[in-house]
Amino acid sequence: MTHMLTGTPQLTEAGNVPSRGARIVLTAPLTEIIDHAGYFIQMSMASLPMWLEGILNKKYPKWRDVEYNDDGSARYMPAGVRVLEASLLRYYPAEDLACCYPADLEKFVGPNTRIVAVSTHNPLGVTFAAGVYTSIFGSSKQPINSHYAMELFNAIKDNPHRQGFKVIVGGSGGWQITQTNSWEKLSVDCVVEGRSESADVKKLFDKALAGEELPKQLDVAHPKDRNEILFPDKRTTFGVVEMTTGCGRRCQFCVPDLNPQIDMPKDKMMEAVRANVRDGNKQISLATEDMFIWGQVHTDTPFYFPNREALVDLYRSVCETPGVEQHVLSHSTIAPSVVDPVMIQQITEVCIDKSPIHLPYLSSHPKHKALVPLVGLETGSVRMAKQIMPSKGVPFPIEEWPSVLVRGLEVMNKNNWFPAMTLIIGNPGETDEDVRDTIDLIYEVERRGLFAFFIPSIFTPLHDTRMESKKGVAQTSELTPLQWQLMMKCWKMNLRPGQASWWAPTAWRVGALALWAWKLRKLNGPGFTWPMFMFANALPEALMARMGKIHMGRPLHIKTRKELLATIKPHQHQYLRPDTGDLPEPPNAKTPPRSQRSFISLVPSPAA
């Protein structure tokens, strides 16, 4: 039984939590827990500065409303917290553990509490997109979700029982604490990097329960076998169920790709799906770094040739589970849509009716539904792509990256997939010509009438990646006029689906110019001015290009799908599906000259 509250719950004597507090309390910032206000609200909270929170409050007035179990514990938690809970339940009794919302800490933390474990993605606001957009707007560089993370850590720090328990932090944002030496500021005893299934996590919690000193930082091993991965039997935020770990494309800037490439057993995934539905979740999202590797990991076929039948069967099983009303795609790569467009069509037929996303201006679906996976574009410069992501386009050579992107997007758009594509601006060693190449690709997409939500961000040297010691653009004030143009061109195109009404373009133009005149021209320097004018449609882009103020994208030669398939290594042609068409000729199937054909035709075969 659950109930909806906006304040703190009233615990009864029938509750399972001891009045003197649970020994182990698990929590996370509120902005990383909520899921009912819409999938994109968390993206907004990671990017918008705190002073723009009112926009979200108006759009989602009940976003702080959460559901409680009868004992006052949290009805749902991020998937990472649920996996930690499942890990700990192997060793400790259920009455020792409690998952709670930040506002309810005082209800669960007491003199008996020995551990408060916090999962956080962005405690200090320095992830890929966060620092970019908060610094653009200036007066507050703290993203909304970072503000709520700080609220949580301050509540823990000020708790009257703080001396009696240890604070352990996990999640993808832990590196922000270690790199900025913020243990004391956030009142953190230990930051754990890695998955909670590790035996080292059990040893750490045993030490904390005994009141012993903890290491400031602990790196724990990632499971190498799919059977070592735990699946929680409780509701997760957004109905997240783990699908794969790792990726295999070895991009230099990526943290998840450092993990072993594992695809999860279908039966365990479906148990987790049913557990979410049982606990009241109507939405499911399969978490992955690349959905297309599932079913093809450690097989005789390279992972970048998708297992169509396995993927379609999995997504059909999820979407047809009774109680699943919504399904949202996670991350993917673009090359598989070129390799197997029939697979994209079949996945669409299975999934699109369950999509909660509607794009009336773009979608040809009867109800204007759309699928919006997260796809990495990162750069349109082949030179830069060779340096930071040489295997991003496999099985195609990275030299064909612009053609792979355009042809893949054609396939996706045809099937009402309109991906959110990330770009990195200010990579180490990036030149103006690299930026022009990326702008050229963005214009080529626009010229062909294709669409993606392009999400540019400034290079962030993430901890433990192959580029962690590299230096690029560190903040928006360092951006060149070309880099500003790339960023603003992306957002100008992103607004297209929302400008179907007659008044919207005018409203955006006037509002953008007013914001520039009031604040942004002073914050972001002279290099920002003309890109902002372009964004606001103050003048035609062609005119601004003739004036030398912006770079007008140059037309690109984009190879056909048949030409792209011919660039795949000959020994891999066997993995292409005949029903997708455009197959390259076998390596030894060249047609002989006419004179030779005539001679051969007159020679009787040995069988004759």
C-alpha positions in Angstrom: 0.0 0.0 0.0 1.3 3.4 -0.9 0.3 7.0 -0.5 1.3 10.3 -2.1 2.7 13.1 0.1 4.6 16.3 -0.5 5.8 16.6 3.1 7.3 14.0 5.5 5.4 10.8 6.3 3.9 10.0 9.7 5.4 6.8 10.9 3.4 4.5 13.0 4.4 1.9 15.6 3.5 -0.7 12.9 6.4 0.5 10.7 9.4 -1.6 10.2 11.9 1.1 11.0 13.1 1.1 14.7 12.4 4.3 16.5 16.1 4.7 17.3 16.9 4.7 13.5 18.0 2.1 11.0 21.6 0.9 11.2 22.1 1.5 7.4 20.2 4.3 5.7 20.3 4.6 1.8 19.3 7.8 0.1 20.0 10.1 -2.9 19.2 13.8 -3.9 15.5 14.3 -4.5 16.2 15.4 -8.1 17.8 12.0 -8.9 14.9 10.1 -7.3 11.7 11.6 -8.8 10.4 10.0 -12.0 6.7 10.9 -12.4 7.2 14.4 -13.8 8.6 13.3 -17.1 11.8 11.7 -18.4 13.4 15.0 -19.5 13.0 16.8 -16.2 16.2 15.3 -14.9 18.2 16.4 -17.9 16.9 19.9 -17.3 17.8 19.8 -13.7 21.3 18.8 -14.6 21.8 21.7 -16.9 19.7 24.7 -15.8 21.1 27.0 -13.0 19.1 27.2 -9.8 17.7 30.7 -10.6 15.7 29.1 -13.5 14.1 26.5 -11.3 10.8 28.5 -11.6 10.5 27.3 -15.2 10.4 23.7 -14.1 8.1 24.5 -11.1 5.6 26.0 -13.6 5.9 23.2 -16.1 5.8 20.4 -13.4 4.1 22.0 -10.3 3.9 18.6 -8.5 7.4 17.4 -9.3 8.3 17.1 -5.6 5.4 14.8 -4.9 6.7 11.3 -4.0 5.2 8.0 -3.0 5.8 6.3 0.3 5.5 2.8 1.6 3.4 2.3 4.8 6.5 2.5 7.0 7.5 5.9 5.5 10.3 4.5 3.5 10.8 5.5 -0.2 8.6 3.8 -2.7 11.2 4.2 -5.4 14.9 4.9 -5.6 17.6 5.2 -8.4 18.6 1.8 -9.8 22.1 2.1 -8.3 20.6 2.5 -4.8 18.4 -0.5 -5.4 21.4 -2.6 -6.5 23.3 -1.6 -3.4 20.3 -2.5 -1.3 20.1 -6.0 -3.0 23.9 -6.4 -2.4 23.6 -5.6 1.3 20.5 -7.8 1.8 22.7 -10.8 1.1 24.5 -10.2 4.4 22.4 -8.1 6.7 18.8 -8.5 7.9 16.1 -6.4 6.1 15.3 -4.5 9.4 18.8 -3.1 9.4 18.3 -1.2 6.1 16.0 1.7 5.1 15.7 3.6 1.9 14.4 7.1 2.5 13.9 10.5 0.7 16.2 13.4 1.8 13.4 15.2 3.6 12.9 12.2 5.8 16.4 11.6 7.1 15.5 12.6 10.6 12.9 9.9 10.7 15.4 7.2 9.8 18.7 8.4 11.2 19.0 7.9 14.9 21.4 6.8 17.7 21.5 3.3 16.2 22.5 4.5 12.7 26.0 3.5 11.7 26.0 4.2 8.0 24.3 6.7 5.7 25.0 5.8 2.1 24.4 8.4 -0.6 24.2 7.8 -4.4 24.8 10.9 -6.5 25.4 11.7 -10.1 26.3 15.4 -10.0 27.0 16.7 -6.5 29.1 19.7 -7.6 27.7 20.4 -11.0 30.7 19.6 -13.2 29.3 16.8 -15.5 29.4 17.2 -19.3 26.4 19.5 -19.8 25.9 20.9 -16.4 28.8 23.5 -16.2 28.1 24.6 -19.8 24.6 26.0 -19.5 24.8 27.2 -16.0 27.9 29.3 -16.9 26.2 30.7 -20.0 23.4 32.1 -17.8 25.9 33.5 -15.3 24.7 34.6 -11.9 24.5 31.0 -10.5 26.9 28.4 -11.8 25.2 25.7 -9.7 22.8 23.4 -11.6 19.5 22.6 -9.9 20.4 19.0 -9.2 23.7 20.1 -7.6 21.7 22.4 -5.3 19.6 19.6 -4.1 22.6 17.4 -3.7 24.2 20.1 -1.4 20.9 20.3 0.5 21.1 16.6 1.2 24.8 16.7 2.3 24.1 19.7 4.5 21.2 17.8 6.2 23.5 14.9 6.8 26.3 17.1 8.1 23.9 18.9 10.5 22.2 15.8 11.8 22.5 15.6 15.6 23.7 11.9 15.3 26.4 12.7 12.8 29.2 11.6 15.1 27.7 8.1 15.3 27.7 7.1 11.7 29.9 7.1 8.6 28.9 8.7 5.3 29.7 6.6 2.2 29.1 8.0 -1.3 28.8 6.1 -4.5 27.4 6.7 -7.9 28.8 8.2 -11.1 29.4 11.6 -9.4 31.8 10.4 -6.7 34.9 11.5 -8.8 33.8 15.1 -8.4 34.3 14.8 -4.6 37.7 13.2 -4.9 39.1 15.5 -7.5 38.0 18.6 -5.7 39.0 17.3 -2.2 35.5 17.9 -1.0 35.3 15.3 1.7 35.2 17.7 4.6 32.9 20.2 2.8 30.3 17.5 2.2 31.0 15.6 5.4 31.9 12.5 3.5 34.0 9.7 5.0 34.5 7.5 2.0 33.9 7.6 -1.8 33.4 4.3 -3.5 34.1 3.9 -7.2 32.7 0.8 -8.7 29.7 -1.6 -8.3 28.2 -2.7 -5.0 28.3 -6.4 -5.9 32.0 -6.4 -5.1 33.1 -8.3 -1.9 35.1 -5.2 -1.0 31.9 -3.3 -0.4 30.8 -5.9 2.2 34.2 -5.5 4.0 33.8 -1.7 3.9 30.3 -1.8 5.4 31.5 -4.2 8.1 34.2 -1.7 9.1 31.7 1.2 9.1 29.3 -0.8 11.3 32.1 -1.5 13.7 32.9 2.2 13.9 36.4 1.8 12.4 38.2 4.3 10.2 37.4 4.1 6.5 39.7 4.9 3.5 38.8 8.2 1.9 38.5 6.5 -1.5 37.9 2.8 -2.4 38.0 1.4 -6.0 36.2 -1.9 -6.2 36.2 -4.4 -9.0 33.5 -4.6 -11.7 31.8 -8.0 -12.1 33.2 -9.8 -15.2 30.4 -12.4 -15.4 26.8 -11.7 -16.1 25.7 -14.0 -13.3 27.5 -11.8 -10.8 25.2 -8.8 -11.6 22.4 -8.3 -9.1 18.8 -7.3 -10.1 16.8 -5.6 -7.4 13.3 -6.9 -6.6 11.9 -3.4 -6.0 10.8 -0.3 -7.9 13.5 1.8 -9.5 13.3 5.4 -10.7 12.0 5.5 -14.3 11.7 1.7 -14.1 15.3 1.4 -15.0 16.4 -2.2 -15.5 20.0 -2.9 -16.5 20.5 -4.3 -20.0 24.3 -4.1 -20.6 27.5 -2.8 -19.2 30.4 -1.6 -21.3 30.3 -0.7 -25.0 33.4 -1.9 -26.8 34.0 1.1 -29.0 36.8 2.4 -26.8 36.1 6.1 -27.0 38.9 8.0 -25.2 36.5 10.3 -23.2 34.1 7.6 -21.9 33.9 6.1 -18.4 31.3 3.4 -18.9 33.3 1.9 -21.8 36.0 1.0 -19.3 33.7 -1.6 -17.8 33.6 -5.2 -19.1 31.2 -5.7 -22.0 28.3 -7.7 -20.5 24.7 -8.3 -21.7 22.3 -9.3 -19.0 20.2 -12.6 -19.0 16.7 -11.9 -20.3 15.0 -13.9 -17.6 16.5 -11.8 -14.8 15.7 -8.6 -16.7 12.1 -9.6 -17.1 11.9 -10.4 -13.3 13.0 -6.9 -12.6 10.5 -5.5 -15.1 7.7 -7.4 -13.4 8.9 -6.3 -9.9 8.6 -2.6 -11.1 5.1 -3.2 -12.3 4.1 -5.0 -9.1 5.3 -2.0 -7.1 3.2 0.5 -9.2 5.6 1.5 -11.9 4.0 1.9 -15.3 7.3 2.9 -17.2 10.3 0.8 -18.0 13.7 1.8 -19.4 16.4 -0.7 -20.2 19.7 0.9 -19.1 22.6 0.4 -21.5 25.5 2.2 -23.1 24.5 0.7 -26.4 21.3 -1.1 -26.8 22.4 -2.8 -30.0 25.1 -4.9 -28.5 22.6 -7.0 -26.4 22.4 -10.6 -27.6 25.7 -10.3 -29.5 28.3 -10.1 -26.7 31.0 -12.8 -26.7 29.4 -14.6 -29.7 31.1 -15.6 -33.0 29.6 -12.5 -34.6 31.2 -9.1 -33.9 29.1 -7.1 -31.5 28.6 -4.3 -34.0 26.5 -6.5 -36.2 23.3 -6.5 -34.1 21.3 -9.7 -33.2 18.1 -8.5 -34.7 15.9 -11.4 -33.6 17.1 -11.3 -30.0 16.7 -7.5 -29.7 13.2 -7.5 -31.1 12.2 -10.4 -28.9 13.5 -8.6 -25.8 11.7 -5.3 -26.5 8.5 -7.1 -27.4 8.6 -9.0 -24.1 9.1 -5.8 -22.1 6.5 -3.8 -24.0 3.9 -6.6 -23.8 4.3 -7.1 -20.1 0.9 -6.5 -18.5 1.1 -3.1 -16.6 3.8 -1.6 -18.7 2.2 1.5 -20.2 5.4 3.4 -21.2 8.8 2.4 -22.5 11.7 4.7 -23.1 14.8 3.9 -25.1 18.3 4.5 -23.5 21.6 4.9 -25.2 22.6 3.6 -28.6 25.1 4.1 -31.4 24.3 5.2 -34.9 26.2 2.7 -37.1 23.8 -0.2 -36.4 20.9 1.7 -38.0 23.0 1.8 -41.3 24.0 -1.9 -40.9 20.5 -3.2 -40.3 17.6 -0.7 -41.1 15.1 -3.6 -41.0 16.0 -4.1 -37.3 15.1 -0.4 -36.6 11.8 -0.8 -38.4 10.9 -3.9 -36.4 11.9 -2.4 -33.0 9.8 0.6 -33.9 6.8 -1.6 -34.5 7.2 -3.2 -31.1 8.1 0.0 -29.0 6.6 3.1 -30.5 3.1 2.7 -29.2 4.4 2.6 -25.7 6.5 5.8 -26.0 5.5 8.7 -23.8 7.2 11.2 -26.1 5.1 13.1 -28.7 6.6 15.3 -31.4 3.7 16.5 -33.5 5.9 18.6 -35.8 8.2 15.7 -36.7 6.5 12.3 -36.2 4.4 10.6 -38.9 3.0 8.2 -36.2 -0.9 8.4 -36.0 -0.6 9.8 -32.5 2.7 11.7 -33.3 4.7 9.4 -31.0 8.5 9.3 -31.3 11.5 7.3 -30.0 14.4 9.4 -28.6 17.5 7.3 -27.9 20.6 9.0 -26.7 23.3 8.9 -29.4 26.9 10.2 -29.3 27.9 12.4 -32.3 30.7 14.2 -30.4 32.4 15.7 -33.5 31.9 16.1 -37.2 35.7 16.4 -37.8 37.3 13.2 -39.1 40.6 14.4 -37.8 39.3 14.9 -34.3 37.3 11.7 -34.4 40.4 9.7 -35.2 42.0 11.0 -32.0 39.2 10.6 -29.5 36.9 7.9 -30.9 38.6 5.9 -33.7 36.1 3.0 -33.4 32.9 5.0 -33.0 31.7 4.0 -36.4 32.6 0.3 -36.7 32.1 -1.7 -38.8 32.7 1.4 -41.0 36.1 3.2 -40.9 36.1 6.4 -39.0 36.9 8.3 -42.2 33.3 7.7 -43.1 31.9 9.2 -39.9 29.9 12.1 -41.5 28.3 9.7 -44.0 27.5 7.1 -41.3 25.9 9.9 -39.2 23.7 11.2 -42.0 22.7 7.8 -43.4 22.0 6.5 -39.9 19.9 9.5 -39.1 17.9 9.0 -42.3 17.0 5.5 -41.2 16.1 6.6 -37.7 14.0 9.6 -38.9 12.1 7.4 -41.4 11.0 5.2 -38.4 10.2 8.2 -36.1 13.4 8.0 -34.1 14.6 11.5 -33.3 17.7 10.9 -31.2 19.3 13.2 -28.6 22.8 13.5 -29.9 25.7 14.7 -27.7 28.6 16.9 -29.1 31.8 17.8 -27.3 33.0 21.4 -27.9 36.6 22.4 -27.1 38.3 19.0 -27.2 42.0 19.0 -26.5 43.8 20.1 -29.7 40.6 21.2 -31.4 41.2 23.8 -34.2 38.8 26.2 -36.0 38.8 23.8 -39.0 37.6 21.0 -36.7 34.8 23.2 -35.5 33.9 24.2 -39.1 33.8 20.5 -40.1 31.3 19.9 -37.3 29.2 22.9 -38.3 29.3 21.6 -41.9 27.8 18.3 -40.7 25.0 20.1 -38.7 24.1 22.2 -41.7 24.1 19.0 -43.9 21.6 17.4 -41.5 19.4 20.6 -41.7 19.8 20.8 -45.5 18.5 17.2 -45.9 15.5 17.9 -43.7 16.7 15.5 -41.0 16.3 16.1 -37.3 18.0 15.2 -34.1 18.2 17.0 -30.7 21.8 18.2 -30.7 23.1 18.6 -27.2 26.5 20.3 -27.2 28.7 20.4 -24.1 32.2 21.5 -23.2 35.0 18.9 -22.9 35.1 17.5 -19.4 38.2 15.4 -18.5 36.4 12.7 -16.6 38.2 10.7 -14.0 39.8 7.4 -15.0 39.2 7.9 -18.7 42.0 7.9 -21.2 41.7 11.7 -21.5 41.5 12.6 -17.8 44.8 14.5 -17.9 44.1 16.3 -21.2 43.1 20.0 -21.3 40.6 21.6 -23.6 38.2 24.5 -23.2 37.4 24.7 -19.5 34.5 27.2 -19.4 32.2 29.1 -21.8 34.2 32.3 -21.5 37.0 30.5 -23.4 34.8 29.6 -26.4 35.8 31.0 -29.8 33.1 32.6 -32.1 33.0 29.4 -34.2 32.5 27.3 -31.1 29.7 29.6 -29.9 28.1 29.4 -33.4 28.2 25.6 -33.2 26.5 25.6 -29.8 23.8 28.2 -30.8 23.2 26.6 -34.2 22.4 23.3 -32.4 19.9 24.9 -30.1 18.4 26.9 -32.9 17.6 23.6 -34.6 16.5 21.9 -31.4 13.7 24.5 -31.0 12.2 23.7 -34.4 9.6 21.1 -33.1 8.3 23.7 -30.6 7.8 26.5 -33.2 4.9 25.1 -35.1 2.6 28.0 -34.0 2.7 31.3 -35.7 3.7 33.2 -32.6 6.5 31.0 -31.3 9.4 32.1 -33.6 8.7 35.7 -32.8 8.5 35.0 -29.1 11.9 33.2 -29.2 13.5 36.0 -31.3 12.3 38.8 -29.0 13.0 36.8 -25.8 16.5 35.8 -26.9 17.5 39.3 -27.9 16.1 40.8 -24.7 18.1 38.2 -22.6 21.3 39.0 -24.6 20.8 42.8 -24.1 20.1 42.4 -20.4 22.8 39.9 -19.3 24.3 37.5 -21.7 26.4 40.0 -23.8 28.3 41.0 -20.7 28.7 37.4 -19.4 29.8 35.7 -22.5 31.9 38.2 -24.4 32.0 39.6 -27.9 32.4 36.2 -29.5 28.9 35.3 -28.3 27.1 38.2 -30.0 26.7 37.1 -33.6 26.0 33.5 -32.8 23.2 34.8 -30.5 21.9 37.0 -33.3 21.9 33.9 -35.5 20.0 31.9 -32.8 17.4 34.7 -32.5 17.0 35.0 -36.3 17.9 38.7 -36.0 19.3 38.5 -39.6 19.3 35.9 -42.3 22.1 33.4 -41.8 23.2 33.8 -45.4 23.6 37.6 -44.9 25.6 37.1 -41.7 27.8 34.7 -43.6 28.4 37.2 -46.4 29.3 39.8 -43.7 31.9 37.4 -42.4 30.2 37.0 -39.0 29.3 33.3 -39.1 30.4 30.2 -41.0 27.8 29.0 -43.5 28.0 25.2 -43.6 29.7 23.8 -46.7 27.8 21.0 -48.5 29.3 17.6 -47.8 29.7 14.6 -50.1 27.7 11.9 -48.3 28.1 8.3 -49.5 25.1 6.1 -50.2 24.4 3.2 -48.0 25.6 0.9 -50.7 28.9 2.8 -50.9 29.2 2.7 -47.1 28.6 -1.1 -46.9 31.4 -1.5 -49.5 33.9 0.1 -47.0 33.3 -2.7 -44.5 36.2 -5.2 -44.3 35.6 -8.0 -46.9 35.8 -10.8 -44.3 32.9 -9.1 -42.4 30.5 -9.0 -45.4 29.2 -12.4 -44.2 27.5 -10.7 -41.3 25.3 -8.4 -43.4 21.7 -9.3 -43.7 20.5 -10.0 -47.3 17.0 -8.6 -46.6 18.5 -5.1 -45.9 19.7 -4.7 -49.6 22.7 -2.8 -51.0 25.0 -5.7 -50.3 28.6 -5.3 -51.6 29.8 -7.8 -54.1 31.8 -10.7 -52.7 35.6 -10.0 -52.8 36.2 -12.6 -55.7 33.1 -11.9 -57.7 34.4 -9.3 -60.2 32.9 -9.7 -63.6 35.5 -10.8 -66.2 36.2 -8.8 -69.3 33.7 -9.3 -72.2 36.3 -11.2 -74.4 37.0 -13.5 -71.5 33.3 -14.1 -70.8 32.8 -15.2 -74.4 35.7 -17.6 -74.3 34.6 -19.1 -71.0 31.1 -19.6 -72.2 32.3 -21.8 -75.1 34.4 -24.1 -72.8 32.4 -27.1 -71.6 32.5 -27.7 -67.9 34.0 -30.9 -66.5 30.6 -32.0 -65.4 29.4 -31.9 -69.0 
